[in-house]
Amino acid sequence: MNMAATYGYIRVSSKDQNEQRQLHKMMDRGVEARRIFVDRASGKNFERPQYQLLRKVLNEGDIVYMDALDRMGRNYDEVIAE
């Protein structure tokens, strides 16, 4: 039986935004740096490299922390469906 793992997902929408605040929140929650996935991309869709990689490594029961639900994307209905 696999032990549940904890991951973090960070998205900033532009190159001039800084992900450090979100990164510190993840680390404060005990998420290991190697399990934090960061995308610098728009929230218009889910075609983001690190997000897609995160989806591939997740197993049932794993926990993913995000700073806020809007970090997943702009369209609320698509975020809920995802």
C-alpha positions in Angstrom: 0.0 0.0 0.0 1.3 3.4 -1.0 1.6 6.2 1.6 -0.2 9.4 0.6 2.1 12.2 -0.5 1.7 15.9 -0.2 2.4 18.2 -3.2 2.1 21.9 -3.9 1.0 23.7 -7.0 1.9 27.3 -7.7 0.9 29.4 -10.7 1.8 33.0 -11.4 0.3 34.5 -14.5 3.2 36.7 -15.7 7.0 36.7 -15.6 7.1 39.8 -13.4 5.0 38.2 -10.6 6.9 36.5 -7.8 5.9 33.0 -6.6 7.9 33.4 -3.3 4.8 34.2 -1.2 3.0 31.0 -2.4 6.2 29.0 -2.1 6.7 30.0 1.6 3.0 29.0 2.3 3.7 25.5 0.8 6.8 25.1 2.8 5.1 26.3 6.0 2.6 23.4 5.4 5.4 21.0 5.3 5.5 20.4 1.5 9.0 19.3 0.4 10.6 21.6 -2.2 11.0 18.7 -4.6 7.2 18.2 -4.5 6.2 21.8 -5.4 5.3 22.4 -9.0 5.5 26.0 -10.4 4.1 27.3 -13.6 4.5 30.8 -14.9 1.6 30.9 -17.3 -1.9 32.2 -17.9 -4.8 30.6 -16.2 -6.8 30.4 -19.5 -6.5 26.6 -19.7 -4.8 23.6 -18.1 -2.1 23.2 -20.8 0.7 24.1 -18.4 3.8 21.9 -18.3 4.2 21.6 -14.5 0.5 21.2 -13.9 0.4 18.3 -16.4 3.5 16.8 -14.8 1.8 17.0 -11.3 -1.3 15.3 -12.6 0.9 12.4 -13.9 2.6 11.8 -10.5 -0.5 12.0 -8.3 -2.0 8.9 -6.8 -5.3 8.4 -5.1 -5.2 9.8 -1.6 -2.4 12.4 -2.3 -2.9 15.9 -1.1 -2.3 19.0 -3.3 -2.0 22.4 -1.7 -2.7 25.6 -3.6 -2.6 29.2 -2.3 -6.2 29.8 -3.7 -8.5 28.0 -6.1 -8.0 30.8 -8.7 -4.4 29.6 -9.1 -5.9 26.7 -11.0 -7.5 28.9 -13.7 -9.8 31.7 -14.6 -12.9 29.8 -15.5 -14.6 28.6 -12.3 -16.7 25.9 -14.0 -13.6 24.4 -15.7 -11.7 24.5 -12.4 -14.4 22.6 -10.6 -14.6 20.1 -13.4 -10.9 19.6 -13.4 
